[in-house]
């Protein structure tokens, strides 16, 4: 017998509540006025097989106990005892459909608990999806999927609190049952709705077909629809309509399946449009039909395991409107992880802005909030960040921040209670987590800032500019880094409450002038309302525009727009496809934990890491890699069995000394027949952003590439010397030890105020001394095949005291 995990996750993507949705939304207010609702009567049917019998009986027992002990237990009544149906070669649908039709009352909901194990066969998955599709046609059926994972870490070995499992399960089920409760009672065994009294005078032409019902002029006389079957794998995606009120059950079912596919393709987020055709034409819907359309989309969101948020609404002529709705998958075992680097000149308000966003309280103008962000005491004494501070902003599936004690869509206030969550609590409550990297702004900490930008793999960057100080030298330095690494960025102008209008005007003009330089070529877009927020969030990923926010950390002006902007902005990389590639983790921190051993932390850039996996770690001082095994994995303080690309994880290693691991090492796929190699010499195509005189061979700058930071010697090939703005093909040789590099990796080199960027085009085999790879051609001020934008630094630094030659 396979041992099973305790309850691992309630998969919302399989959780189904089916039935008419458009009619019951208007009854919520009426029910609130007429008194409490009557009890929800339901009975439990659990489908098990030989492998999942123990799991099903255990889950059913704690479910019944959880419902009886829940705070809202008075709202529910369990009818009869739990019935266990054995699959034994039959499908899920064949097991439970007769149970539904044996029920002679219309007010008893059938709760189907379907248990399965990891590694379900293709036939099993098809059977389960058929059960889900059948439930769409029956408004009094809801399904709760239970996944038990094979493995050694079951409930008894982990010794977790059964009350937590019991409460989570009861809460999830009660939410589904309450959704069914608000539906009108059925008067017959048909799956179609009877017309409501206020609808009887409408003709079919005047009133569209009710959502989730068949297209018929006499629903009461229509025989029940047979259970819907899933479309084949090659079935085309169902196009999304502009109006959701005239959809048949069959098309709505296909639309739910297509929405699931779109959610997976878009990494758990998808935007649905009301009143907008497939070609982008704004057809609009009547304003009184908008809520009905939203009710249908809400139903789709529930069936696909998502939350929903209306991101923007636009009024059109003739009383019509259109809007966009964001769907986000809600899962208790994973979340969307997005990273944003906060950079800018010293004293521009970066730490204060980070604190306001993550703590939910406004600043007092004297450093109240930034003190909660600093890592070291000397930072609090000086008021200047000298390290990389990692802060988190979480959003639930409905787009509301979980950091704040309360959220009404407006900016935080000075009276709001500070709600500090641990990383573990925040990740457990969030469907999307924004990691904000507060970077140093002072010039003497530039190497730390470069390390933070190159090593954190940010999706976006935020350039913070003080309205009263304007653009400074380090502002241009950080802007140049974002351009060099092709990181899309947005600009936040702070201190709008204390800066005179003429100074604000001059600052905005200088920002516009800088963004329109030929070497920057960005379109500045001043964000004024929520529609602008949506436009900027959808276009920033393409790196064509630069949103500009004008905020105040003291009064809270426009802070809510930044929060909404971060909420709806998509992640930039396709981590789902990268998770299928060979494993790679970039180590950016190492530490020792008593009783655990050596722990390494970093961004997983490729593959999926699991407990007990064997990997290569290195390189050491001689460029060698050695095998190592994973002992345990944590993501934001939460123990997990596996973690995929795109997450920042801490991995405990078995029998590994901390002194043998350093920043710049990597964890790679274990391939004994073809072990990875470290390289001391490599070629690159570079651009000199700034140098006060000339660069010649044997020049020794510091190389920053991912988490690598080491001095290297330059050998020029095409020319004898380089000046500001020159591009060339050069060879670098590390001075101290080999490093792990890949062709196409972006690098930044610096020495004092000298700055440059490049792309690795070739690697020299340390054994055979042969070169691998080829060079890339860069166009000045353009984009090369490696994806690097080439700014000419002389224009960015034209106003500096030291003029470039």
N, C-alpha and C positions, 0 to 999 in steps of 0.2 A: 504493500500500500504506500502510495506517495504521501509524504507529510505535506501539509499545506500551511501557508502563512496565515496568520490571523487576518482579519479583514484589512486588505491593502488599500483599496481605492474604490470609490463609487464612481463608475465611469459615466459622466453625464452625457457623453456622446451616444450612449445606448439607452439612457433614461427617457422613457416615452410617456407623454400624456397626450392622448389623442382625443379629438372631438371638436365641436363647434367652438369658436373663440370670439367671433365678432359680437355675439349677442350678450355675453355675460359681463363685458367690461362696464356697461352702463349701469349694472345693478349694484356695483360696489358701494356707491354713495347711498343708494336706496337702502341697502342692508344696514349700513351704519346708522341710518335714521330710525329704522323700524325695530332695531334690537338685535340681540345675538342670533347667529345662524343656528339652525338645527344641527344635530350631531352628524358627522360623516360616518356612515356605516360601511365597513369594508371587511372582506375576508381574505385570508392569505393562502395562496397556493404556491408551493415551492417545488421547482423542477430539479431533480437530482439524477445522478447516474452512479455507477460503481465508484468512480474516483471522487466525486463531490458530495457523497452522502454525509460524511462527517461535517463538512463545511456547511452544507445546507441546513442540517438540523441545529448546528450551533448558532448560525446567523439568525435563523427563525426564532430561536429561543430568546436571544438578546434583543431582537426586534420587538417582540411582544412585550418584554419587560420594559424596554425603552419607551414604547408608546404609553404604557400604563404609568410610568414615572415622569413623563414629559410635563413641562409647565402648562402646556395647552391640552392636557389629557382629557379635559371635559369636552373637547370638541370632537372626540373620536369614539367609536364603538366597534370593537372587533366582533364579527359575527361568526360563531362556531370556532372550532379548533383549526389549527394550521393543517392543511392537507398536503401530503408529500406525494408527488407523481414521479415515477421513475421513467426515464427516457427509454432505456432498454431497447435501442434500435429505432425507436420512434423519434420524430423531430419535436422541437419545443412546441411548435404550433399544434401538432396533432395531440399533444398531451393536454394542453390547457384550453383549447377552443371548446371541446365538449363541456368542460366545467363551466364556461361562461354561459353557454346556451341552456344548461340545466337550471340556471338561476331564474326563478319566476318573478322576482321583484326588480323594479327599475332603480331603486335607490341604494343598492348595494354595489359598491365598487369592488372589482376584482383586482387585487394586488398580486402580480405574478413576480415571484422572486426566482430569477434564473441564475443558476450557479454554473460556473465553468472554470477551467484551469488554464494557465498559460500554455501556449502551444496548441490551441484548438485547431482541429483540422479545417480544411476549406469547406467541407460539407457542414461541419458544425457551425461555422460562421454564417453560412448561407441560411441554415435553419433558424439561427437566432435573428437574422435580419428579416426573415419572413414573419417571425413572431412580432417584431417591431412594426412591420408594415401592416399586419392585421390589426394591431391596436389603433392605428390611425383611423380606421373605419369604425371603431367602437368607442364611443365617448366615455364609457364606464369601465375602462381597463387602463391600468397604469403598470409599468414594468420597472423593476429594480434589478439591475445587473450586479452580480457579485463575482469578482475575480479572485480566485485563490492562486497564489504563485507557488510552484514547486520549489523547494529549497530547504535549507537547514534552519533558517531563521524564522521559526514559526512562533505562534502566540506564546507557547509555554516557555521557550528559551529566552524570549525578549522580555517577558514578565511585565507587559504593559497594563495599564489600568483599564479594566473592561468597561468602566463607566464612560471613558472617553469614546471608545468604539460604539458603545450603546447609544450615547447622546448624539454622535455624528450621524449614525444610521437613522435614528428616530427623527432627527431634524430634517434630513433629506427627504424621507418618505412623507412626513407631514406636509412639507412644502408642496409636494406633488398632489397629495390628496386635497389640499385646500384649493388648488387650481381647479380640480374637478368639481368641488363643491359649488363653485359660483356658476356652473352651467345650469341651464333650465332643465327641469325634470322631463324625462321622456314619457310619452303617453302610450307608446307601443314598442314592440321589439325591433322596430326598424332603426337603422343607423342614421336616418335623416331627420332634420329638425322640422317640427311643425311651424308654420308661419306664425309670427307674433301678432297680437291684435292690432298694433299700430302699423302693421305691414300688409294687412289683408286688402286694403284698397288700392295697392300698387299693382300694376301689371308687370309681366316679366320684362318688358322693355323699359319700364320706369325704374324698376328696382333690380339690381344685379343679383345673380345667384349668390346665396349665402355661402360664405367661406366654409370649406371642409364639408360641403354637401354636393350631391350630384346635380347636374344641370337639368332641372325638370320643373314644369309649371305646377305639378301637384305632388309635392313630396310625400304626403301621407299615403298615396296609393302606389308609390314606387316600391318594388320589392327590394330587399336588402342587396347591396353590392357584394359580390364575392370578395374574399380577401385579395388584396393587391399583391402581385408578385414583383420582385425587384427586377429592374432592367438589367440586361446583360452587361458585362464589363465594357463592351465596345459601344454601349449606348451613348449618344452624344449628350453633352451637358444641356440641361434645361435652361433656356434663356429666361432672365428675370423680367417680369412685366413692369410696366409703368404704374399699373393699377392692379392691386391684389384682390379686388372684390368680386371678380368674375371668373374665379378659378374653380375647376372641377376637383373632386377628390383625387382623381388619378394624376392630374397635372401637379397638384399641390404635393402629393407624395413624391413625385419625381423631382420637384423643386427642393424638397427637404434633402433628398439624397445628393443632388447637385451642390447644395449649400455645404454639406459635409465635405465634399471633395474640394470646394473652393476654400474652405477653412483650412484644410490640410495643406493645400498648395500655397496659401498666403500665411502660413505659420501661425494658425490658430486665430486669425482675425480676418474679417470680411465686411465690406461696406455694401449695404443694400440701399437702393434708391427708390423713392416714391415720387411719381410724377415725372420721371426722367426716362426716356426711351433708351434702348440699347445703343443707339448711335450718338447719344449725348443730348438729343433734343429735349428741351424742357417743356413737356406737354402739360404738366400740372394735373392736379386733381382738385375737385371742389373742396373748399375748406371744411365743410361739414362731413366729408368722407375721409379726412386725414386720420382721425382717431380710429376709424374702422380698419384702415390700412395698417396702422400701427398695431392693432390687436392681432391681425393676421401674422405680421412679422414677429410679434411676441410669441405667438404659437410656434412658429418655425424655430425661434430661438430656444424655446423650451424643449422641443423635440430633438434638436441638435446639441443640447447640453450647453447652451450659451447664455450669457447675459446680453443686454442690449442697451444702447444709449443713443438718443437723438443728438447728433453732432451739430446740425445746422438746419434751419428752416428758412425758405425764401418765398416771399409773396410775389405772385405773378398777376398780370391783368385779368380782368373778368372774374375776380373772386377766387382764383385758383392759387394753389401753393405747391411747392415741391420740397422734399427734405431728404436728408441722408441719415441712415441709421447704422451704427457700428455694432457688429456682432463679435463677441469674444468668447472663446471656449472657456468653460469653467471646470477645472479639474483640481482635486485636492492633492494630487501627487506631482504636479509639474506646473510651470508658469512660464510666461514670456519674459525673457531677460534682455533688457536694453541698457546700453551704457552711454553716458554723456560726459565729456570732459569739460569742466568749467575752467576757462583760462582768461587771461587779460592782465593788464598792468597792475602793479601793486597799488593798494588803497582804492581800488575801483569798486569794491563791494562784492567780491566773489564769495567769500565765506558767509557773509550776511545773507546773500541771496540763497545760497545752499541751505542755510539754517532755516530761513523762512519757508522754503519749499518742503523741507523734510520734517520740521517741527510743528508747523501749523500755527505759529504765533508771529506777530510782527516785532520788528526791532524798535528799540527806544531811542535810536540815534547815537548811542554811546557804547555799542558793542555788546549788547545783551545776548543776541542770538548767536553771534559768531563764536562766543566763548564755549558754546555747546558743540562746536565743530572741530576745534583745535585738538591736535594729538598730544602736544607737549606744553609744559608750563612756560617755556620761554616764548612760545607763540602767543600765549595769552598776555604775557608781559609787554611784548612789542606790538601786538596786534597784527603780525604778519605771518602768513603761512610759510613754513619751510619744508613741509613734507606733503605727501599725497594723502588726503583725507577721503575715505570712502564712506558715502552716506547713501541711504536707500529711501526711495519714494515708491510706495506700493499702491496699486489700483485693483479694485475687485472687478468682477466680470461686467458689472454695470457702469464702470468708469468712475466710481467714487473713490477718493483717496482713503486708504485704511490707516494712514499715519495720524489723522486728526481725530480728536474726540467727537467732533461733529462736522458735517459738511453740507452746506445748503447751496453750493454752486458759486458762492461769492468768495471774495478774497478773505484770508485769515484776519483775525482781529486781535487787538492787544489784550482783550479780556478772555480769549479762548484758552482753555486749559491745555498745557503742553502734554501731548500724548506720546511718550517715548516707548517704542516697541523694540524688542530685541530683533536681530536679523532673523532668528528662527521663528518668532511669532509673526513677523511681517510676511515672510515668504509663505507661511502656512495659510495666511488669510488672503493672499493676493493672487490674482490671475495674471498680473503684469507687474514686474518690478523694474524700476528705473534706478540704475546705479549711477550716482553723481560723484565724479572724481574732482574734488576741489584741489586745484594745482597752485603751486607757488607763483607769485607774480614778480618778485624781486629778481633783478638780474643775476645776483650771486647764487641764486638757486635755480638757474636755468637748466642745468644738467638734470636736476630732479624733475623739472617740468617736462623736459624732452623724454626722459625715461617713462614718466607717467602717460604721455600721449602715445608713444610707440608701443609700450608694453601692455596697456589696458585694452587695446583693440576697440576703441569707441565707435559707436554707430554715428554719433554726431558730436559736434563741439559747440560750446556756447562762449562767445567772445563778449566779456563784460566790459563796458566802457562807462566811466563816470561822466555825467552830463557837465559837471563844472570843470573837470580837468581835460576832457576831450581825448583825442588819440595821442598816445605816448609811444615811446620807442619800443617798449616791450609788447605793446598792443600789436605793432607791426611784426615783431618777431613771432609771436604766437599765431598771428594770421598767416605768416609765411609757412609755418609748420603745418597748419591745416591744409593749405594749398599743396604743399609738397607731398603730404601723405594722402591727399584726395579725401579728406574728411569733410563732408558737408557741415556747414556751421550756420548758426543764427546769432544775431547781435542783440544784447540786452543793455539798454541805456538806463543807468540807475540815478538815484538822487534827483528825481524830477520834482520833488516837493520843495527842495531847498535851492534850486538853481534858477536864476532870473531868465525870463523869456528870451532876451537877446543872446544870452550865452547858449541856451538850448538850441536856438536856431543855428548858431555858428557851428555847434557840435554836430548837428544833424547834416549840415551841408558838407562838413569835412568827412563824415562817414560815407555819404553818398559819393563824394569825389573819390575816396579811396576804393570803394567797391566797384566803381566804374573804370578803374585803371585798366589799360589793355592787358596787363599781366594778371589781373584778378578776374575781370569780366563776369561780375555777378550783378544780378538785377535786384536792387534793394526794394523791399516790400514792407511798408509800414503797416503794422497790424493795428486795426482800429476796432474791429468787432469780431463776433464769433464766426461769421462767414469767412473773414480773412484768415482766421485761425485754421479752418478746414482747408482752405486753398493752400496755405503755406505748408501744412502738415503733409498734404498729398504730393507737393512738388519738391520739397526739400531733399527727398531721397535721390532725385535726379541731379542734384547739385547745380541747378540752374538759377535759383533765386536765393536771396538771403533775407529771411524775415527779420524785421527790426521791431523790438518791443521797447516801449517806454514805461518804466515801472518806478515805484517807490517802495522800498522795504519798510518804511516807517508808516505810511498811510495805507499801504496795500494796493495802490493803484495798479491795475492791470496784472496783478499777480495771478489772478484766476485764469487769465488768458494763457499764461505760460503753463499752468497746471494742465489745462485742457489740451494745449498744444503737445505736451509730453505724453498725455494719455492716448491721443489718437495717432501719433506719429508711428509709422511702421518700422520694424527693425530692418536694417539695411542689407545684411548678409543672408544668404540662403543656408541657414544652419541645418535644415532638414537633409539636404543633399550632402553637406559636409559630414554629417553624422555617419554616413555609409562608407566613408573613406578610411584608410588606415589611421590608427590612433596617433594623436600628437597633442601634447600639453606643454605650454610654455611656462616654465617655473619662474615666478617673480618674487617668491618669498619662501623661506625655510624656517622651521622652528622645531623645538623638542617639547613634547608633552609627556609628563611623568605618567607612567603606566601604559602609555600608548606607543611612544617611540618617536622616530623622525617623521615629521609631517611636512609635505611640500604643498604650496598653493600656486594657482595660476589659472589662466584661461585655457579651456579645452578648445582648440581650433579645428580639430578633426576627430572623427571616430566616436565610439561609445566605450566608456570605461566601466568595468564591472569589478566587484569585489572578487579577489583571488586571481585576477588576470595577471599573467606574466608579461613584463615589459622590458624595454631597454632604457637605461638612464645614463646620461652623459652629456657631453664628453668630459673626461677628466683632464688633467694637465698634459697628458700624452695623446689626447684625442681619441681615447678608447671608450667604448660603451660596455656596460655590464648589465646582466639580467637582474631584475628585482620583481617582487610580487606585491600586489596591493593587499593591504590588511583591512582597511575600511575607508569609506568615502563620506564626506560631509559637504553639503551645499548650504551655505548661510546658516550653519549650526545644526542642520537637520540631517540625521543619518539616512543615507539612501543606499540602495543595492547597486544602482548604476546611474551614470550621468552622461548626457550626450553633449555634442559640440555646441558651443555658444554659452556655456555656463562657466562661472568662476567657482572652482571646486578646491577643497582641501583633501589631500589623499595621504593616508598613513601608509608607510612602507615597512615591510617586514625585514628585520635584520639589516638595517641601513644606518650608518653613522651620519649625524648631521654635518660633521666636518667634511664629509665626502661629497656633499651636495651644495651648489651655489646658484645664485641668480645667473640666468643665461643658459642653464642646463635645460634639457627637454626630456620628456617621457615619450617614447615612441613604440610603435608596434613591434612585438617580439618576433623577429625573423632570423633564426639562427643561421640559415643557409646564406642569407644576404644581409649581414649586420649593417647598420647605418655608418656613415663616415663623417668625420669632422675635417674642416678645411682651414688651412692657414693662409692660403693665397686665393684671391678671387678677383675677377674683373668686373667693372661696373661702368655704366654710362652716367656721368655726373653733370651737375650744373652748379656753378659757384654763385651762391646767392649774394654773398658780400665778402670782400677781403680788402683791407686798406691798401695793400700793394700788389704783390704777385705771388703765385704759388708755383713751386718748382718740384722736381723729383726729390725724394727723400723727405718731403714735408710730412709731418706726423700729427694728424688730427685725431680726435676721439670719434670712434664709430658708434652710432646708436642704431641698432637693428633689432626690432622687437625688444626683448629684455637683455640683449647683448650690449655691453658697454666696455670697449677696450680700444687702446691706441693702436694705430696701424700706420705703416709707411706707404707713401704714394710713389708710384712709378708712372711717369707720363709716357704715352705712346705717340700721339698724333702731333704734339706740339712741345715746345721747350718750356713754356710757362702759361699760367692761367690767370685771368683777372676777373673782376666782378662781371657776371653775366655770361661768361664763357662756358661752353659745354665741351666735353672731351671724353675719350675712352681711356680709362686708367686701370692700373693694377694696384690693389691693396694687399699688404702683408701684415697680419697681426703680429704684434711685438712679443707677446707673452705666451699665448697658448692657442691651439686651434679651437674653432667654434662651429656649431652646427648651423649651416646656411642652406638655403634653397634658391634655385634660379628664379628670378622674378621678385625676390624680396626687396622691399623698399628700405633705404637707409638714409640717415642724416649724419653728416660729419660736422664737427665744430672744433674750434680752438680759439679761446678768447671771444672776440666779436666776429670771427670768421664763421660763416655758415655755408653749408652746401647740402645738396640732396642728390640721390641717385637710385639706380636700380641694379641689382646683381644680375649680370649677364653671363658669367662663366665661373666655373669652379675648377681648381687644379687638384687632381688626384694626388694625395700625399705620398703614395707608393710608386705609381708609374710616372708621375710628373706630367701627365697628359691633361689637356684642358677639355672640359665638358661644357656644352652650351654655346650660345652665340650672343652677340650684342644686339641692343635695340636702338633704333634711331629716334631721337627727340626733336621735336619742332619747337623753336623758341616761343615761349608763351602759349604752347599748345599742349595736347595730350598725346603721349606716346603709347605704344602697345602695352606697356606695363601698367598704364593707368596713372602715371604721375603727372601732375600739372606743373609746368615749369614757369614759375614767376621770375622776372628779372628784378633782383632785389634793389637795383639802383633807383627804381621808381618808388618802391615802398619806403626807402630811406632817404629820399631826396631832401627832406626837411631836417635831417639830423645834423648835429654839430659837425660830425666827421663826414665830409663829403666823399663818396666813392670816387676812385680814380677813373 
